[in-house]
Amino acid sequence: MAKYVDGFVLPCPKVKVDEYRKIAEEAGKVFKEHGAIDYVECVADDVKPGKRTSFPQSVDLQPDETVIFSYITYPSRADRDRIMEKAMKDPRMNMDPAKMPFDMQRMFFGGFEVLVSL
């Protein structure tokens, strides 16, 4: 069975990474409880601006920020749609966007069919 992945990239102020981690840990529990295979949140370690594009450029990274790269893996697109609906209705996910520790307007995300998985 083919897997399906939601990917996310966002800028996070360096001083708010621990706050972001707490939110991500709670969100990860919710998604896993509702059926996600994996929930992974990564903080930039080796990302440099490119000549044309890069992770920093993609989110208009500011000097006091770092890039967060995240992904959630599901058994299929249909499972993603079902799990996402349940997760978004879960009371633990009722978070005020104005109180998030990052600029949600510079976050981008999308769903992907897995092409290769070894």
Steps between C-alpha positions, in 0.01 A plus 500: 500500500631844406559749778400863504692790658406851611805728501539835679768772500482803729716764667521498879671758721800328660385611847164325443626159384428341840149646498453365145630158612230476769226577247651255250521223761131541580404514131710190434314307770168602347595397147650169614195419716278559197707271275805680358800271449768760579507858622840671466606858580854609409691821577753633247861404556664537159285722276661786315351762267529395139561701186138466387309319772551316827322417823595838653385691194177302472376638834668842484716396796606782733833503692335405831310204349563139403323271254273219616442213256226255592318206352220264590476158335171320440410162346322671207340824381159376613644427845661847507167664425324297772779550759530872424127551548509321837816678613363845413185425704703376798472757785878480559550657155282802582791745488465873450694591181580841649682330789712263290877542554562556128366702207234274346483721189854394406434129552438282196383143474363240264409136454722259308474149362810300591712437191781296661517350848784262586 
